[in-house]
């Protein structure tokens, strides 16, 4: 195995690329829209590529860590995209979260886990490809799960984030209710952590961000979570499309920015609607709660969730291997 390429050096991509360069024993070439992460990674031996063509010419395996399907399309599609540039024998590994129909699959856990190399990675590549990639994935993750057919890994991650979003909503409402009733929020969360309500979201998002009211900027953004929730709803719609559900989904997801959705707050013993626009910059988790509590309501998720995986093999014109990780 020769040179490795890495495209997308953002919040998660930069520490993953660093671990790959430090632990894999292979030369790594990086590419990003900004120069700052490449300058930091130079100390770890990561070389900078000027354009996709330069990276595709040299790298045997190319990793992508991009925000979503639109960005993956920009990098992979077209005459100058990776699908056209990669040759037989090269492998494209997508580490981001994109629609199931695009057959992309992601990593899970936090930026801290990316820095420590303790991520969880969900893979839906064929077994021989997975085993060839496993030593490289192990530089970034402690858990590598083979999820099945193409698209399955991506779907598992989308469900991971959908469940996480609903858990954060529950924590936000519990914290608001506790404070409204004069119960200390710290006491509440510590007590929940000692019982059956304990969770990763409680110990991380709840105790480290929601409780002190400190929301780091270089972390998983509300916009990304809304994107993943939309992917979950789109996957379900492909399985059982209904006009009413499409209209409901469109109404809930329209806008997706500040004030585009309305919040609901707990007032005493009753839930009361509030028409005040949510300020996502001052309280990202409140905005996430306000958004996803409606996006994942029982009207959307009541029926059996069995989406169709629309991936049909390699993209047209792609001669290499596609590993969805």
C-alpha positions in Angstrom: 0.0 0.0 0.0 1.4 3.4 -1.0 0.4 7.0 -0.6 -2.9 7.9 1.2 -5.0 10.9 0.3 -7.3 12.8 2.7 -9.9 15.4 1.5 -11.7 17.6 4.0 -9.7 18.7 7.1 -12.4 20.3 9.2 -13.5 19.7 12.8 -13.3 15.9 12.4 -11.1 15.5 9.3 -8.0 17.2 10.7 -7.5 15.0 13.7 -8.4 11.9 11.7 -5.9 12.8 9.1 -3.3 13.5 11.8 -3.8 10.0 13.4 -3.6 8.4 9.9 -0.3 10.1 9.2 1.2 9.3 12.6 0.1 5.7 12.9 -0.2 4.2 9.5 3.4 4.3 8.3 2.3 5.7 4.9 2.8 9.0 3.3 -0.4 11.1 3.5 -1.4 14.0 1.1 -4.2 16.3 2.3 -6.5 18.7 0.5 -8.8 21.4 2.0 -10.4 24.7 0.9 -8.4 26.5 3.6 -4.6 26.4 4.2 -4.7 26.6 8.0 -5.3 22.9 8.7 -2.7 21.9 6.1 -0.2 24.2 7.8 -0.9 22.5 11.2 -0.7 19.0 9.7 2.7 19.7 8.0 4.3 19.0 11.4 2.9 15.5 11.2 4.3 14.9 7.7 1.1 15.5 5.8 1.9 17.0 2.3 -0.5 19.5 0.7 -2.1 18.9 -2.6 -3.1 21.8 -4.8 -6.0 20.2 -6.7 -8.0 17.0 -6.7 -6.1 15.8 -9.8 -2.8 16.0 -8.0 -4.1 14.0 -5.1 -5.9 11.4 -7.3 -2.7 10.8 -9.3 -0.6 9.9 -6.3 -2.9 8.4 -3.7 -3.8 4.7 -3.7 -6.6 5.2 -1.2 -8.5 8.5 -0.8 -10.5 9.3 2.3 -13.2 11.9 2.4 -14.4 13.8 5.5 -17.0 16.2 4.2 -20.1 17.8 5.7 -22.8 16.1 3.6 -24.0 14.8 0.3 -23.8 18.1 -1.6 -20.1 18.5 -0.7 -19.4 14.9 -1.6 -21.1 15.5 -5.0 -18.9 18.5 -5.6 -15.7 16.5 -5.0 -16.7 13.3 -6.7 -18.9 14.2 -9.7 -18.1 15.8 -13.0 -15.2 15.5 -15.4 -12.8 16.8 -12.7 -14.3 14.8 -9.9 -12.7 11.8 -8.1 -15.1 9.3 -9.7 -13.7 10.3 -13.1 -10.1 10.7 -11.9 -9.5 7.5 -9.9 -8.3 4.4 -11.8 -8.8 0.7 -11.3 -7.1 -0.5 -8.1 -7.7 2.8 -6.3 -10.2 3.0 -3.4 -12.4 5.8 -2.3 -13.4 5.8 1.4 -16.2 8.2 2.5 -16.1 9.0 6.2 -18.9 11.5 6.2 -22.7 11.4 6.6 -24.7 11.7 3.4 -28.0 10.4 2.1 -28.4 6.6 2.0 -29.1 6.8 -1.7 -25.6 8.0 -2.2 -24.3 5.0 -0.3 -22.0 7.0 2.0 -21.3 6.0 5.6 -19.7 7.9 8.5 -17.8 7.9 11.7 -19.4 8.4 15.1 -18.5 10.0 18.4 -17.0 13.4 19.2 -14.1 15.6 18.1 -12.3 14.5 21.3 -12.7 10.9 20.1 -11.3 11.9 16.7 -8.3 13.5 18.3 -7.7 10.4 20.5 -8.3 8.0 17.7 -11.2 6.3 19.5 -14.0 6.9 16.9 -16.6 4.3 15.9 -16.7 3.6 12.2 -19.5 1.8 10.3 -18.5 0.1 7.1 -20.5 -1.4 4.2 -17.7 -2.3 1.9 -17.2 -5.9 0.6 -15.2 -8.0 3.1 -11.9 -8.1 1.1 -12.0 -4.3 0.8 -12.8 -3.9 4.5 -10.0 -6.2 5.6 -7.5 -4.2 3.4 -8.7 -1.0 5.0 -9.0 -2.2 8.6 -5.4 -1.4 9.6 -5.9 2.2 8.4 -9.3 2.6 10.0 -7.8 1.4 13.3 -5.5 4.4 13.3 -8.6 6.6 13.7 -11.1 4.3 15.5 -11.3 1.7 18.3 -14.6 0.2 16.9 -15.0 -0.8 13.3 -18.4 -2.4 12.5 -19.3 -4.2 9.2 -23.0 -3.2 8.8 -23.8 -5.3 5.7 -24.8 -4.4 2.1 -23.9 -1.1 0.5 -25.7 1.8 2.1 -26.2 -0.1 5.4 -23.4 1.6 7.2 -24.7 5.0 6.3 -28.2 4.1 7.4 -26.9 2.9 10.8 -25.2 6.2 11.3 -28.2 8.2 10.3 -30.2 6.2 12.9 -27.5 6.9 15.4 -27.9 10.6 14.9 -31.7 10.5 14.9 -31.7 8.7 18.2 -29.1 11.1 19.6 -31.2 14.1 18.5 -34.3 12.8 20.3 -32.2 12.1 23.4 -30.9 15.6 23.4 -34.5 16.9 23.0 -35.5 14.9 26.1 -32.6 16.2 28.1 -33.4 19.8 27.2 -37.0 19.4 28.2 -36.0 17.6 31.4 -33.6 20.4 32.3 -36.1 23.1 31.6 -38.8 21.3 33.6 -36.4 20.8 36.6 -35.4 24.4 36.7 -39.0 25.5 36.4 -39.8 23.4 39.5 -36.9 24.6 41.5 -34.8 21.5 41.1 -31.0 22.0 40.5 -30.1 20.9 37.0 -26.7 19.5 38.1 -28.5 17.3 40.7 -31.0 16.1 38.1 -28.4 15.1 35.5 -26.1 13.4 38.1 -29.1 11.4 39.4 -30.2 10.4 35.8 -26.6 9.3 35.2 -26.9 6.8 38.1 -30.1 5.3 36.8 -31.6 3.8 33.6 -31.7 7.2 31.9 -27.9 7.3 31.7 -26.5 7.8 28.2 -23.6 9.1 26.1 -25.7 12.2 25.3 -26.3 12.9 29.0 -22.7 12.6 30.0 -21.4 14.6 27.1 -23.9 17.0 25.6 -25.9 17.3 28.8 -23.3 17.7 31.4 -20.5 19.3 29.4 -22.6 21.8 27.3 -26.3 22.1 28.3 -25.8 22.2 32.1 -23.1 25.0 32.1 -24.7 26.7 29.0 -21.4 26.5 27.1 -21.7 25.5 23.5 -18.3 25.1 21.6 -18.2 26.5 18.1 -15.8 23.9 16.6 -18.1 20.9 17.3 -21.0 19.2 15.6 -23.3 22.0 14.6 -27.1 22.2 14.6 -27.0 22.6 10.8 -25.4 19.2 10.6 -27.9 17.6 12.9 -30.8 19.0 10.9 -29.2 17.6 7.8 -29.0 14.2 9.3 -32.6 14.3 10.5 -33.7 15.2 7.0 -31.7 12.3 5.6 -33.6 10.0 8.0 -36.9 11.3 6.9 -35.9 11.1 3.2 -34.9 7.4 3.7 -38.2 6.6 5.2 -40.1 8.5 2.4 -38.4 6.3 -0.2 -39.9 3.3 1.5 -43.5 4.5 2.0 -44.1 7.7 0.1 -47.3 9.4 1.0 -48.5 12.9 -0.1 -49.4 13.9 3.5 -46.1 12.8 4.9 -44.2 14.6 2.1 -46.1 17.8 2.9 -45.6 17.4 6.6 -41.8 16.9 6.1 -41.5 19.8 3.8 -43.3 22.1 6.3 -41.1 21.0 9.2 -37.8 21.2 7.3 -38.5 24.4 5.3 -35.9 27.0 6.1 -33.8 25.2 8.6 -32.2 28.4 9.8 -32.8 30.8 12.7 -36.5 31.4 13.1 -37.4 28.9 10.5 -39.0 26.6 13.1 -40.8 27.4 16.3 -39.9 26.2 19.8 -42.1 24.6 22.5 -41.3 25.3 26.1 -42.4 23.7 29.3 -44.4 26.0 31.5 -45.2 24.6 34.9 -47.1 21.3 34.4 -48.2 21.9 30.8 -46.5 22.3 27.5 -47.1 25.7 25.9 -46.4 26.8 22.3 -44.1 29.7 21.9 -44.0 31.8 18.7 -40.7 33.5 19.6 -38.0 32.7 17.0 -35.2 30.6 18.3 -31.8 32.2 18.6 -29.5 29.3 17.5 -26.3 31.3 18.2 -27.1 31.8 21.9 -28.3 28.3 22.6 -27.6 25.7 19.9 -29.0 22.8 22.0 -32.3 24.7 22.5 -32.5 25.2 18.8 -31.8 21.5 18.2 -34.5 20.6 20.7 -37.0 23.0 19.1 -36.3 21.6 15.7 -35.9 17.9 16.1 -38.8 17.4 18.5 -41.1 18.2 15.6 -39.0 16.6 12.9 -39.0 13.3 14.8 -42.6 13.4 16.1 -44.9 10.4 16.2 -46.6 11.5 13.0 -43.4 11.1 11.1 -42.0 8.0 12.8 -45.1 6.0 13.8 -45.0 3.5 11.1 -42.5 0.7 10.8 -39.1 2.1 9.7 -37.8 0.0 6.9 -36.3 2.2 4.2 -35.1 0.9 0.9 -31.4 1.1 0.2 -31.2 2.6 -3.2 -27.5 2.1 -3.8 -26.9 0.0 -6.9 -23.1 -0.6 -6.9 -20.3 1.6 -8.3 -21.2 5.0 -9.7 -21.1 5.2 -13.5 -17.6 5.6 -14.8 -15.9 4.7 -11.6 -13.2 2.1 -12.1 -11.9 1.8 -8.5 -13.5 0.4 -5.3 -16.0 2.3 -3.2 -15.7 1.7 0.6 -18.4 3.4 2.6 -16.9 4.0 6.1 
